Amino acid sequence: MTFKKRHLALPIYVPSFLLSAAEGALLPILPVSATNYGQGLAEASIVAGVMLVTAMLFEIPASWITTRIGERRAMLLATVSAALLLAFAYLDLGYWALLVAAGGFGASHAMFGLARHSLLAHMTSGPGRPTAMALLGGMFRGGWAIGPIISGAIILALGLQAGYFVAILMCVLAGISVLSVKAEKLASTPSGQQGNIWVVARREAPKLLTLGLASGIISGARTIRLIGLPLLAWLWG
């Protein structure tokens, strides 16, 4: 399939940018909300980290769901569920509701990300795939950069809870972007090994134990800053 960037804009790039912006908007304000509920530094770090932990743990269930309902439906389900779960944080229902919101967003983000990568691989040819992936990486970083800026400006004007509304709105807009593309243009990718992830894991075990392990360590180190910097800002503030 010939790679054309415009074909990937609405189903891949725009929603990825918006969901990354929502994540970027959430990470700095989750610890602040936890401390507003009377929690200490440890509890604040938990609520910030649970979003990233659930994203990791939900990868396998997300693959099963995507295999059964297809990439487009999985992406739509992820954006809707993310928006609904973030309502728990927006409604200011307490610390445990905040944990549910953060964890649910992480799981939804994982399902969206897996479906999006599967769809991207299906929509791009071999030579065009590196370019497509590079552009997708730019969407991540652009979203993480702009999300905190937008939420910070809104919080300054309207208060902390408005930051959650910004994240909800970004999730809704991401879903609209995917929905705007006709279903027949986003055909589901045939599932290898009938969706049996364990067969794939055994087959690719050497790569997972070498390249995969190294990638996991680097990702973990990078993730520390996403949680640590907001907590340090709160501690020093």
N, C-alpha and C positions, 0 to 999 in steps of 0.2 A: 504494500500500500504506500503511495507517495505521501511524503510528509509535507503538510501545509499548515503553517502556524495558525492561520485563521480558523481552521477546522477544530483546533484544540482550545481556542480561547474560551468559549462559553462552557463547554463540558469539563475542562481540566484547569486552565490557568486562572480564570476569574474566581471560581469557587475555592480553589486552593489558596489564592491570595486572601480571600475573605475569611476563611476558617483559620488561617495562620494569624491574621490580624485579630480575630476573636481570641485565640490562644494568647497572643501577645498582650492583649488588653486584660485578660484574666489574671495572668501570673503575678503581676505586681499588686493587685488589689485583694486577692484571696487571703494573704497573710494579714493584711490590715483589717479585713472583716473579722477574721478569727480573733484578733486582739480586741476588737470592739465588743466581742461577745464575752470578754473576760478571760480568754485563753492566754497561755504563756507562749514563749518562743518555740517550745517543742511542738505544741499543738498547732501553732501557726505554720511550722515547717511541714507538718503532716498534711494539712489541707492543701498546701501548695504542691506537695509531692504526690498526693494520691491521684491527681489527674494524669501524671506521667506514668505511674505504676499501672493504673487500669488500662491505659493505652497499650502498654506492653502485654499485659495479661489477656487482653481481649483479642489479640491478633488471630489466634486459632479459631475461636468462635466466629470472628468476623469472616474468616475464610470460608467457613461452612455456610454462613448466611449468604455471602456473595455468590458462592457456587450455586445455591438453590434459587435465588431470586434475580440474579444478574447484576451487572455493575451499576446500571442506571438506577434501578430501584434501590440498591444498597446505598448509593450516594444520597438519594432523596430521603431514605429512611434515616440516614445518619444526620443530615442537616435538621430534619424535623425533630428527632429525638434530642439532639444537642440543644436546640432552642427551648424545647419543653423542660428539659432538666435544668437548664440555667434559670428558669423561672423560680426555682426553689431558692436560688441565691438572691435574685432580684426582689422577691417578696419578703426578704429579711426575716426568715423563719427560725433562725438560730444556727448554732455551730454544726449540728448533725445534718441539717438540711443543706448547709454549705458543703459538707463532705459529699453528700449525695450528688449535688450539682457538679462539683469538681470531678468526682469519679465518673459520673455519667457522661460528662463532656469528653473526658479522656477516652472512654470506650467508643463513643460515637465518632470521635476523630480518627480512631484506629480503623474503624470499619470504612469510613470515607477514604482514608489514605490507601487502604489495601485495594478497594474497588477502583480508585482513581489510577493506581499504578497498573492494574490489570488492563484497564481500558486504554491507558496510554500505550502500553505495549502492543495492544491490538490495533490501534489506530496509526501507528508509525512503523515504517520499514526499518530494516537493520541499519542502513547508513544514516537515516534521519533520527534514529532513536537517541543518540548521544546529545544532539542539539535540543531535542524535545526535553530530555531530562535536565539539561543545563538551564533551560528556560524555567522549568518547574522549580528547580532550586532557587532561582531568582525570585519566584513568587513567594516561596517560604520566607526568605530573608526580607523581602519587601513588606510582607504582612507583619512579621515580627517587629519590624522597625516602626511601621505606621500605626499599628494597633495601640501600643501604649501612649503614643502621642495624641491620638484621637480621644481615647478614653480619659487621658489626663486632662485634656481641655474641657471635656464634658463634665468630668468630676469637679473641676475647679468652678464651673458655672452652676452645676445642679446638685452636686453632692455625690457621695460614694456609690449609692445604689444605681445611679444613672450609668455608671461604668458597666454594670451587668446588662443594662438595657442595650447599650452599644454592642456588646458581644452577642446578645440575642438577635439584634437586627442584622448583624453580619451573617449569622447562621441562616436566617430567613432569606437574605439576599443571595447567599450561596446556593440554597435550594432552588430559588427562582431561576438562577443562571443555568443550572442543570436541567430544570424542567422546560426551559425555553427551547431546548434542542429536541427535535422530534425523536421518538423512541427508535424508529427504524434506522436512524443515523448512528445510533449507539448500540449496535448489536453486541450481545454478550460474547465474551471470549470462551471458546470451548475449554472446559476444565481438564487439565492433564490428570491422568490417573483417576478419573472419575471423582476428583475432588479429595482424594485420600492424601492428606498432608503428610501422614507418617511414611508413606511410600516415597514421597518426594524427599522427606528429611533423611531417610536412610540412603537414598541414591546420592544426595548431595552432602552427605556427612563430612567428607574431607574439607570441602569448602566452608561449611558452617563452623567447623572446629578450628579453622585457621583464619581465613579472611573474616568470617562472621564474628568470631570471638574478638579479633582486633577491632572490628567496627563497633562492637558492643561496648568495649572499654572506652574507646574514643567518644562515643555518644554519651556514655555515662559521665565522663569528665566534662563534656560540654554542657550537660544538663545541670550540673552543680551550680553553674553561674545563674541559671534561670531561677533557681530557688534561693540561692545564697545571697545574691545582690539585693533583692527586695527585703529580705530579712535583715541584712546589715543596715540598709537604709532606715528601716523601722527602729533597729536597736540604737543607732547613732542619732536618730531624730529626736 
